[in-house]
Each structure stands twice: as C-alpha cells, then as structure tokens.
Amino acid sequence: MANKKGMNSVAAGLVGAAVGAAVGAGVVVLSEEKNRKKIGKKFNEFKEDGQKVYSDIKDKTEELSSQGEEKVEEAKKVVKSKF
C-alpha cells in the first residue's frame, strides 16, 4: 500500500534495510585503525586535489578577468576616438 508520498511500504522497508546495511558495513570498516588511516589518507589526497583544482580555476578566472578589463579599456578608447 502506498503512503502519502507515493512510496509503498515494501520499497520503504527495502531502502531502510539497504541504508542500515551500508551504515553497518561502514562501522565495521572504520572500526579497524588501518582502514581509518587509509580513508584519512584518501580524504587528504582528495582534499589536496580539490584545492589544486580550486587554485587552477581561481588563477584562470583572474587571468580572464584581467583580459576582459583590457578589452573593455580598448573598446572605450575606440569609442572615444569615434566621437
């Protein structure tokens, strides 16, 4: 039978069981120190990669912004010379 949101109770039960199993597996994995260290190392690698991507995007954005400002100034000069 469907509840008010349209999900039937069997599907809700299966989703709940899957989430519970995933949480249980996560607890077991994290209970070992070597696994926590591996996960911590991977997290730090992802964090460093994310910081590099952010830095690259920031640098490129600043470069493009500078180029845009130069183009605007050039366009202003062209417009002023026409009048």
Secondary structure, DSSP 8 states (H G I E B T S, - for coil): -B-TTS-BHHHHHHHHHHHHHHHHHHHHHHTSHHHHHHHHHHHHHHHHHHHHHHHHHHHHHHHHHHHHHHHHHHHHHHHHHH-
